[in-house]
């Protein structure tokens, strides 16, 4: 199974991450907030979102060129 197919399936993403519940995610977010601060954390989130968007478009473009070959 290709990575793009795994990322499209929420169950596969859950299995790759592991069993992170709500308490664990809240602790991670609280630690990140303490380390980076609210303004820097917003910038990091924006950058992460743009990076994921660029990665998905690159994977999509790569699959399109692979099918043409």
PDB file of N, CA, C and O in Angstrom, chain B, residues numbered from 101:
ATOM      1  N   UNK B 101       0.849  -1.176   0.000  1.00  0.00           N
ATOM      2  CA  UNK B 101       0.000   0.000   0.000  1.00  0.00           C
ATOM      3  C   UNK B 101       0.896   1.241   0.000  1.00  0.00           C
ATOM      4  O   UNK B 101       1.842   1.338   0.782  1.00  0.00           O
ATOM      5  N   UNK B 102       0.588   2.167  -0.872  1.00  0.00           N
ATOM      6  CA  UNK B 102       1.366   3.398  -0.966  1.00  0.00           C
ATOM      7  C   UNK B 102       1.071   4.319   0.209  1.00  0.00           C
ATOM      8  O   UNK B 102       0.021   4.224   0.844  1.00  0.00           O
ATOM      9  N   UNK B 103       2.017   5.213   0.485  1.00  0.00           N
ATOM     10  CA  UNK B 103       1.860   6.148   1.593  1.00  0.00           C
ATOM     11  C   UNK B 103       0.641   7.029   1.398  1.00  0.00           C
ATOM     12  O   UNK B 103      -0.083   7.304   2.355  1.00  0.00           O
ATOM     13  N   UNK B 104       0.402   7.476   0.176  1.00  0.00           N
ATOM     14  CA  UNK B 104      -0.755   8.347  -0.067  1.00  0.00           C
ATOM     15  C   UNK B 104      -2.064   7.613   0.200  1.00  0.00           C
ATOM     16  O   UNK B 104      -3.033   8.222   0.655  1.00  0.00           O
ATOM     17  N   UNK B 105      -2.103   6.309  -0.079  1.00  0.00           N
ATOM     18  CA  UNK B 105      -3.300   5.530   0.213  1.00  0.00           C
ATOM     19  C   UNK B 105      -3.467   5.353   1.717  1.00  0.00           C
ATOM     20  O   UNK B 105      -4.585   5.372   2.230  1.00  0.00           O
ATOM     21  N   UNK B 106      -2.347   5.180   2.422  1.00  0.00           N
ATOM     22  CA  UNK B 106      -2.417   5.040   3.874  1.00  0.00           C
ATOM     23  C   UNK B 106      -2.886   6.330   4.529  1.00  0.00           C
ATOM     24  O   UNK B 106      -3.669   6.294   5.477  1.00  0.00           O
ATOM     25  N   UNK B 107      -2.409   7.482   4.029  1.00  0.00           N
ATOM     26  CA  UNK B 107      -2.798   8.766   4.606  1.00  0.00           C
ATOM     27  C   UNK B 107      -4.251   9.091   4.318  1.00  0.00           C
ATOM     28  O   UNK B 107      -4.878   9.830   5.077  1.00  0.00           O
ATOM     29  N   UNK B 108      -4.798   8.552   3.235  1.00  0.00           N
ATOM     30  CA  UNK B 108      -6.192   8.803   2.901  1.00  0.00           C
ATOM     31  C   UNK B 108      -7.130   7.987   3.783  1.00  0.00           C
ATOM     32  O   UNK B 108      -8.310   8.315   3.905  1.00  0.00           O
ATOM     33  N   UNK B 109      -6.614   6.929   4.396  1.00  0.00           N
ATOM     34  CA  UNK B 109      -7.431   6.057   5.231  1.00  0.00           C
ATOM     35  C   UNK B 109      -7.224   6.414   6.698  1.00  0.00           C
ATOM     36  O   UNK B 109      -6.132   6.198   7.224  1.00  0.00           O
ATOM     37  N   UNK B 110      -8.234   6.955   7.376  1.00  0.00           N
ATOM     38  CA  UNK B 110      -8.057   7.387   8.773  1.00  0.00           C
ATOM     39  C   UNK B 110      -7.653   6.254   9.711  1.00  0.00           C
ATOM     40  O   UNK B 110      -6.949   6.491  10.693  1.00  0.00           O
ATOM     41  N   UNK B 111      -8.087   5.029   9.426  1.00  0.00           N
ATOM     42  CA  UNK B 111      -7.722   3.902  10.283  1.00  0.00           C
ATOM     43  C   UNK B 111      -6.223   3.640  10.197  1.00  0.00           C
ATOM     44  O   UNK B 111      -5.585   3.359  11.211  1.00  0.00           O
ATOM     45  N   UNK B 112      -5.658   3.729   8.999  1.00  0.00           N
ATOM     46  CA  UNK B 112      -4.215   3.528   8.832  1.00  0.00           C
ATOM     47  C   UNK B 112      -3.431   4.624   9.537  1.00  0.00           C
ATOM     48  O   UNK B 112      -2.397   4.349  10.144  1.00  0.00           O
ATOM     49  N   UNK B 113      -3.909   5.866   9.465  1.00  0.00           N
ATOM     50  CA  UNK B 113      -3.233   6.963  10.151  1.00  0.00           C
ATOM     51  C   UNK B 113      -3.262   6.724  11.649  1.00  0.00           C
ATOM     52  O   UNK B 113      -2.265   6.960  12.332  1.00  0.00           O
ATOM     53  N   UNK B 114      -4.387   6.260  12.171  1.00  0.00           N
ATOM     54  CA  UNK B 114      -4.505   5.964  13.596  1.00  0.00           C
ATOM     55  C   UNK B 114      -3.523   4.867  13.994  1.00  0.00           C
ATOM     56  O   UNK B 114      -2.897   4.953  15.051  1.00  0.00           O
ATOM     57  N   UNK B 115      -3.382   3.847  13.167  1.00  0.00           N
ATOM     58  CA  UNK B 115      -2.455   2.758  13.467  1.00  0.00           C
ATOM     59  C   UNK B 115      -1.006   3.224  13.396  1.00  0.00           C
ATOM     60  O   UNK B 115      -0.170   2.727  14.150  1.00  0.00           O
ATOM     61  N   UNK B 116      -0.685   4.168  12.507  1.00  0.00           N
ATOM     62  CA  UNK B 116       0.683   4.665  12.402  1.00  0.00           C
ATOM     63  C   UNK B 116       1.034   5.523  13.616  1.00  0.00           C
ATOM     64  O   UNK B 116       2.166   5.471  14.096  1.00  0.00           O
ATOM     65  N   UNK B 117       0.100   6.299  14.110  1.00  0.00           N
ATOM     66  CA  UNK B 117       0.350   7.174  15.246  1.00  0.00           C
ATOM     67  C   UNK B 117       0.409   6.376  16.533  1.00  0.00           C
ATOM     68  O   UNK B 117       1.225   6.670  17.405  1.00  0.00           O
ATOM     69  N   UNK B 118      -0.421   5.398  16.662  1.00  0.00           N
ATOM     70  CA  UNK B 118      -0.506   4.652  17.907  1.00  0.00           C
ATOM     71  C   UNK B 118      -1.764   5.053  18.632  1.00  0.00           C
ATOM     72  O   UNK B 118      -2.629   5.733  18.081  1.00  0.00           O
ATOM     73  N   UNK B 119      -1.858   4.628  19.863  1.00  0.00           N
ATOM     74  CA  UNK B 119      -3.070   4.900  20.625  1.00  0.00           C
ATOM     75  C   UNK B 119      -2.872   6.139  21.481  1.00  0.00           C
ATOM     76  O   UNK B 119      -2.570   6.051  22.671  1.00  0.00           O
ATOM     77  N   UNK B 120      -3.046   7.295  20.852  1.00  0.00           N
ATOM     78  CA  UNK B 120      -2.992   8.562  21.564  1.00  0.00           C
ATOM     79  C   UNK B 120      -4.422   8.981  21.873  1.00  0.00           C
ATOM     80  O   UNK B 120      -5.219   9.231  20.968  1.00  0.00           O
ATOM     81  N   UNK B 121      -4.730   9.052  23.141  1.00  0.00           N
ATOM     82  CA  UNK B 121      -6.059   9.483  23.546  1.00  0.00           C
ATOM     83  C   UNK B 121      -6.090  10.978  23.762  1.00  0.00           C
ATOM     84  O   UNK B 121      -5.089  11.669  23.569  1.00  0.00           O
ATOM     85  N   UNK B 122      -7.233  11.466  24.158  1.00  0.00           N
ATOM     86  CA  UNK B 122      -7.413  12.888  24.408  1.00  0.00           C
ATOM     87  C   UNK B 122      -6.494  13.401  25.516  1.00  0.00           C
ATOM     88  O   UNK B 122      -5.925  14.481  25.358  1.00  0.00           O
ATOM     89  N   UNK B 123      -6.319  12.683  26.630  1.00  0.00           N
ATOM     90  CA  UNK B 123      -5.417  13.202  27.672  1.00  0.00           C
ATOM     91  C   UNK B 123      -3.969  13.349  27.187  1.00  0.00           C
ATOM     92  O   UNK B 123      -3.293  14.321  27.528  1.00  0.00           O
ATOM     93  N   UNK B 124      -3.503  12.394  26.402  1.00  0.00           N
ATOM     94  CA  UNK B 124      -2.131  12.473  25.896  1.00  0.00           C
ATOM     95  C   UNK B 124      -1.948  13.648  24.947  1.00  0.00           C
ATOM     96  O   UNK B 124      -0.936  14.347  25.000  1.00  0.00           O
ATOM     97  N   UNK B 125      -2.934  13.861  24.079  1.00  0.00           N
ATOM     98  CA  UNK B 125      -2.851  14.971  23.124  1.00  0.00           C
ATOM     99  C   UNK B 125      -2.887  16.307  23.866  1.00  0.00           C
ATOM    100  O   UNK B 125      -2.160  17.234  23.509  1.00  0.00           O
ATOM    101  N   UNK B 126      -3.731  16.410  24.900  1.00  0.00           N
ATOM    102  CA  UNK B 126      -3.796  17.652  25.677  1.00  0.00           C
ATOM    103  C   UNK B 126      -2.481  17.934  26.402  1.00  0.00           C
ATOM    104  O   UNK B 126      -2.053  19.086  26.475  1.00  0.00           O
ATOM    105  N   UNK B 127      -1.840  16.905  26.935  1.00  0.00           N
ATOM    106  CA  UNK B 127      -0.544  17.090  27.599  1.00  0.00           C
ATOM    107  C   UNK B 127       0.500  17.557  26.599  1.00  0.00           C
ATOM    108  O   UNK B 127       1.284  18.457  26.903  1.00  0.00           O
ATOM    109  N   UNK B 128       0.525  16.964  25.416  1.00  0.00           N
ATOM    110  CA  UNK B 128       1.485  17.364  24.381  1.00  0.00           C
ATOM    111  C   UNK B 128       1.252  18.818  23.978  1.00  0.00           C
ATOM    112  O   UNK B 128       2.208  19.582  23.843  1.00  0.00           O
ATOM    113  N   UNK B 129       0.005  19.203  23.786  1.00  0.00           N
ATOM    114  CA  UNK B 129      -0.309  20.590  23.422  1.00  0.00           C
ATOM    115  C   UNK B 129       0.055  21.569  24.536  1.00  0.00           C
ATOM    116  O   UNK B 129       0.537  22.667  24.258  1.00  0.00           O
ATOM    117  N   UNK B 130      -0.170  21.185  25.790  1.00  0.00           N
ATOM    118  CA  UNK B 130       0.180  22.060  26.915  1.00  0.00           C
ATOM    119  C   UNK B 130       1.682  22.263  26.997  1.00  0.00           C
ATOM    120  O   UNK B 130       2.144  23.379  27.231  1.00  0.00           O
ATOM    121  N   UNK B 131       2.445  21.204  26.808  1.00  0.00           N
ATOM    122  CA  UNK B 131       3.913  21.312  26.833  1.00  0.00           C
ATOM    123  C   UNK B 131       4.394  22.192  25.681  1.00  0.00           C
ATOM    124  O   UNK B 131       5.275  23.033  25.862  1.00  0.00           O
ATOM    125  N   UNK B 132       3.815  21.997  24.503  1.00  0.00           N
ATOM    126  CA  UNK B 132       4.194  22.822  23.354  1.00  0.00           C
ATOM    127  C   UNK B 132       3.861  24.288  23.607  1.00  0.00           C
ATOM    128  O   UNK B 132       4.632  25.171  23.232  1.00  0.00           O
ATOM    129  N   UNK B 133       2.738  24.549  24.229  1.00  0.00           N
ATOM    130  CA  UNK B 133       2.351  25.922  24.543  1.00  0.00           C
ATOM    131  C   UNK B 133       3.324  26.556  25.530  1.00  0.00           C
ATOM    132  O   UNK B 133       3.678  27.727  25.393  1.00  0.00           O
ATOM    133  N   UNK B 134       3.755  25.788  26.520  1.00  0.00           N
ATOM    134  CA  UNK B 134       4.726  26.304  27.486  1.00  0.00           C
ATOM    135  C   UNK B 134       6.086  26.577  26.854  1.00  0.00           C
ATOM    136  O   UNK B 134       6.747  27.561  27.185  1.00  0.00           O
ATOM    137  N   UNK B 135       6.496  25.702  25.946  1.00  0.00           N
ATOM    138  CA  UNK B 135       7.821  25.849  25.323  1.00  0.00           C
ATOM    139  C   UNK B 135       7.836  26.995  24.316  1.00  0.00           C
ATOM    140  O   UNK B 135       8.736  27.834  24.349  1.00  0.00           O
ATOM    141  N   UNK B 136       6.856  27.037  23.426  1.00  0.00           N
ATOM    142  CA  UNK B 136       6.897  27.981  22.315  1.00  0.00           C
ATOM    143  C   UNK B 136       6.114  29.262  22.552  1.00  0.00           C
ATOM    144  O   UNK B 136       6.447  30.293  21.967  1.00  0.00           O
ATOM    145  N   UNK B 137       5.101  29.233  23.377  1.00  0.00           N
ATOM    146  CA  UNK B 137       4.261  30.410  23.562  1.00  0.00           C
ATOM    147  C   UNK B 137       3.166  30.456  22.521  1.00  0.00           C
ATOM    148  O   UNK B 137       3.271  29.800  21.485  1.00  0.00           O
ATOM    149  N   UNK B 138       2.108  31.223  22.776  1.00  0.00           N
ATOM    150  CA  UNK B 138       0.949  31.207  21.882  1.00  0.00           C
ATOM    151  C   UNK B 138       1.219  31.737  20.475  1.00  0.00           C
ATOM    152  O   UNK B 138       0.726  31.165  19.503  1.00  0.00           O
ATOM    153  N   UNK B 139       1.987  32.812  20.347  1.00  0.00           N
ATOM    154  CA  UNK B 139       2.196  33.372  19.001  1.00  0.00           C
ATOM    155  C   UNK B 139       3.095  32.473  18.153  1.00  0.00           C
ATOM    156  O   UNK B 139       2.833  32.269  16.968  1.00  0.00           O
ATOM    157  N   UNK B 140       4.139  31.945  18.755  1.00  0.00           N
ATOM    158  CA  UNK B 140       5.047  31.068  18.017  1.00  0.00           C
ATOM    159  C   UNK B 140       4.360  29.751  17.659  1.00  0.00           C
ATOM    160  O   UNK B 140       4.608  29.183  16.595  1.00  0.00           O
ATOM    161  N   UNK B 141       3.495  29.271  18.556  1.00  0.00           N
ATOM    162  CA  UNK B 141       2.768  28.030  18.297  1.00  0.00           C
ATOM    163  C   UNK B 141       1.822  28.200  17.105  1.00  0.00           C
ATOM    164  O   UNK B 141       1.668  27.276  16.307  1.00  0.00           O
ATOM    165  N   UNK B 142       1.194  29.358  16.976  1.00  0.00           N
ATOM    166  CA  UNK B 142       0.322  29.623  15.826  1.00  0.00           C
ATOM    167  C   UNK B 142       1.126  29.628  14.528  1.00  0.00           C
ATOM    168  O   UNK B 142       0.678  29.097  13.512  1.00  0.00           O
ATOM    169  N   UNK B 143       2.317  30.230  14.567  1.00  0.00           N
ATOM    170  CA  UNK B 143       3.178  30.230  13.383  1.00  0.00           C
ATOM    171  C   UNK B 143       3.632  28.817  13.021  1.00  0.00           C
ATOM    172  O   UNK B 143       3.694  28.460  11.845  1.00  0.00           O
ATOM    173  N   UNK B 144       3.948  28.021  14.034  1.00  0.00           N
ATOM    174  CA  UNK B 144       4.360  26.634  13.782  1.00  0.00           C
ATOM    175  C   UNK B 144       3.212  25.831  13.175  1.00  0.00           C
ATOM    176  O   UNK B 144       3.431  25.034  12.263  1.00  0.00           O
ATOM    177  N   UNK B 145       2.000  26.031  13.668  1.00  0.00           N
ATOM    178  CA  UNK B 145       0.836  25.340  13.116  1.00  0.00           C
ATOM    179  C   UNK B 145       0.577  25.727  11.670  1.00  0.00           C
ATOM    180  O   UNK B 145       0.256  24.879  10.837  1.00  0.00           O
ATOM    181  N   UNK B 146       0.718  27.006  11.382  1.00  0.00           N
ATOM    182  CA  UNK B 146       0.527  27.478  10.009  1.00  0.00           C
ATOM    183  C   UNK B 146       1.579  26.870   9.082  1.00  0.00           C
ATOM    184  O   UNK B 146       1.261  26.420   7.982  1.00  0.00           O
ATOM    185  N   UNK B 147       2.819  26.861   9.532  1.00  0.00           N
ATOM    186  CA  UNK B 147       3.893  26.282   8.730  1.00  0.00           C
ATOM    187  C   UNK B 147       3.703  24.787   8.519  1.00  0.00           C
ATOM    188  O   UNK B 147       3.953  24.270   7.430  1.00  0.00           O
ATOM    189  N   UNK B 148       3.258  24.091   9.568  1.00  0.00           N
ATOM    190  CA  UNK B 148       3.009  22.655   9.452  1.00  0.00           C
ATOM    191  C   UNK B 148       1.882  22.378   8.469  1.00  0.00           C
ATOM    192  O   UNK B 148       1.974  21.454   7.661  1.00  0.00           O
ATOM    193  N   UNK B 149       0.823  23.172   8.534  1.00  0.00           N
ATOM    194  CA  UNK B 149      -0.291  23.006   7.599  1.00  0.00           C
ATOM    195  C   UNK B 149       0.131  23.235   6.156  1.00  0.00           C
ATOM    196  O   UNK B 149      -0.273  22.489   5.264  1.00  0.00           O
ATOM    197  N   UNK B 150       0.940  24.256   5.922  1.00  0.00           N
ATOM    198  CA  UNK B 150       1.422  24.522   4.565  1.00  0.00           C
ATOM    199  C   UNK B 150       2.337  23.398   4.090  1.00  0.00           C
ATOM    200  O   UNK B 150       2.300  23.011   2.922  1.00  0.00           O
ATOM    201  N   UNK B 151       3.155  22.880   4.998  1.00  0.00           N
ATOM    202  CA  UNK B 151       4.043  21.776   4.636  1.00  0.00           C
ATOM    203  C   UNK B 151       3.266  20.527   4.252  1.00  0.00           C
ATOM    204  O   UNK B 151       3.610  19.857   3.279  1.00  0.00           O
ATOM    205  N   UNK B 152       2.228  20.213   5.005  1.00  0.00           N
ATOM    206  CA  UNK B 152       1.398  19.047   4.689  1.00  0.00           C
ATOM    207  C   UNK B 152       0.689  19.249   3.352  1.00  0.00           C
ATOM    208  O   UNK B 152       0.586  18.318   2.552  1.00  0.00           O
ATOM    209  N   UNK B 153       0.202  20.461   3.113  1.00  0.00           N
ATOM    210  CA  UNK B 153      -0.472  20.760   1.847  1.00  0.00           C
ATOM    211  C   UNK B 153       0.490  20.584   0.671  1.00  0.00           C
ATOM    212  O   UNK B 153       0.126  19.998  -0.349  1.00  0.00           O
ATOM    213  N   UNK B 154       1.720  21.092   0.813  1.00  0.00           N
ATOM    214  CA  UNK B 154       2.714  20.952  -0.249  1.00  0.00           C
ATOM    215  C   UNK B 154       3.098  19.488  -0.458  1.00  0.00           C
ATOM    216  O   UNK B 154       3.286  19.047  -1.592  1.00  0.00           O
ATOM    217  N   UNK B 155       3.214  18.739   0.639  1.00  0.00           N
ATOM    218  CA  UNK B 155       3.559  17.325   0.533  1.00  0.00           C
ATOM    219  C   UNK B 155       2.474  16.555  -0.214  1.00  0.00           C
ATOM    220  O   UNK B 155       2.776  15.745  -1.090  1.00  0.00           O
ATOM    221  N   UNK B 156       1.217  16.806   0.131  1.00  0.00           N
ATOM    222  CA  UNK B 156       0.118  16.111  -0.533  1.00  0.00           C
ATOM    223  C   UNK B 156       0.069  16.438  -2.021  1.00  0.00           C
ATOM    224  O   UNK B 156      -0.165  15.555  -2.846  1.00  0.00           O
ATOM    225  N   UNK B 157       0.288  17.706  -2.363  1.00  0.00           N
ATOM    226  CA  UNK B 157       0.258  18.075  -3.785  1.00  0.00           C
ATOM    227  C   UNK B 157       1.435  17.456  -4.532  1.00  0.00           C
ATOM    228  O   UNK B 157       1.298  17.078  -5.696  1.00  0.00           O
ATOM    229  N   UNK B 158       2.597  17.349  -3.872  1.00  0.00           N
ATOM    230  CA  UNK B 158       3.750  16.717  -4.516  1.00  0.00           C
ATOM    231  C   UNK B 158       3.512  15.228  -4.728  1.00  0.00           C
ATOM    232  O   UNK B 158       3.883  14.679  -5.766  1.00  0.00           O
ATOM    233  N   UNK B 159       2.894  14.573  -3.749  1.00  0.00           N
ATOM    234  CA  UNK B 159       2.578  13.150  -3.888  1.00  0.00           C
ATOM    235  C   UNK B 159       1.565  12.958  -5.006  1.00  0.00           C
ATOM    236  O   UNK B 159       1.686  12.029  -5.804  1.00  0.00           O
ATOM    237  N   UNK B 160       0.565  13.834  -5.068  1.00  0.00           N
ATOM    238  CA  UNK B 160      -0.457  13.740  -6.108  1.00  0.00           C
ATOM    239  C   UNK B 160       0.162  13.952  -7.489  1.00  0.00           C
ATOM    240  O   UNK B 160      -0.164  13.233  -8.433  1.00  0.00           O
ATOM    241  N   UNK B 161       1.055  14.940  -7.607  1.00  0.00           N
ATOM    242  CA  UNK B 161       1.728  15.183  -8.885  1.00  0.00           C
ATOM    243  C   UNK B 161       2.621  14.009  -9.261  1.00  0.00           C
ATOM    244  O   UNK B 161       2.711  13.650 -10.436  1.00  0.00           O
ATOM    245  N   UNK B 162       3.274  13.413  -8.284  1.00  0.00           N
ATOM    246  CA  UNK B 162       4.138  12.260  -8.553  1.00  0.00           C
ATOM    247  C   UNK B 162       3.350  11.068  -9.037  1.00  0.00           C
ATOM    248  O   UNK B 162       3.806  10.353  -9.929  1.00  0.00           O
ATOM    249  N   UNK B 163       2.161  10.831  -8.467  1.00  0.00           N
ATOM    250  CA  UNK B 163       1.329   9.728  -8.905  1.00  0.00           C
ATOM    251  C   UNK B 163       0.787   9.981 -10.301  1.00  0.00           C
ATOM    252  O   UNK B 163       0.647   9.045 -11.088  1.00  0.00           O
ATOM    253  N   UNK B 164       0.476  11.242 -10.622  1.00  0.00           N
ATOM    254  CA  UNK B 164      -0.033  11.581 -11.943  1.00  0.00           C
ATOM    255  C   UNK B 164       1.011  11.347 -13.018  1.00  0.00           C
ATOM    256  O   UNK B 164       0.690  10.839 -14.093  1.00  0.00           O
ATOM    257  N   UNK B 165       2.256  11.710 -12.744  1.00  0.00           N
ATOM    258  CA  UNK B 165       3.311  11.502 -13.727  1.00  0.00           C
ATOM    259  C   UNK B 165       3.680  10.032 -13.815  1.00  0.00           C
ATOM    260  O   UNK B 165       4.131   9.571 -14.863  1.00  0.00           O
ATOM    261  N   UNK B 166       3.495   9.285 -12.724  1.00  0.00           N
ATOM    262  CA  UNK B 166       3.797   7.859 -12.739  1.00  0.00           C
ATOM    263  C   UNK B 166       2.798   7.113 -13.619  1.00  0.00           C
ATOM    264  O   UNK B 166       3.173   6.178 -14.326  1.00  0.00           O
ATOM    265  N   UNK B 167       1.525   7.521 -13.580  1.00  0.00           N
ATOM    266  CA  UNK B 167       0.500   6.878 -14.389  1.00  0.00           C
ATOM    267  C   UNK B 167       0.693   7.162 -15.875  1.00  0.00           C
ATOM    268  O   UNK B 167       0.365   6.325 -16.716  1.00  0.00           O
ATOM    269  N   UNK B 168       1.232   8.355 -16.205  1.00  0.00           N
ATOM    270  CA  UNK B 168       1.454   8.712 -17.603  1.00  0.00           C
ATOM    271  C   UNK B 168       2.581   7.893 -18.217  1.00  0.00           C
ATOM    272  O   UNK B 168       2.577   7.643 -19.422  1.00  0.00           O
ATOM    273  N   UNK B 169       3.543   7.474 -17.406  1.00  0.00           N
ATOM    274  CA  UNK B 169       4.697   6.720 -17.919  1.00  0.00           C
ATOM    275  C   UNK B 169       4.328   5.318 -18.298  1.00  0.00           C
ATOM    276  O   UNK B 169       5.182   4.554 -18.746  1.00  0.00           O
TER     277      UNK B 169
END
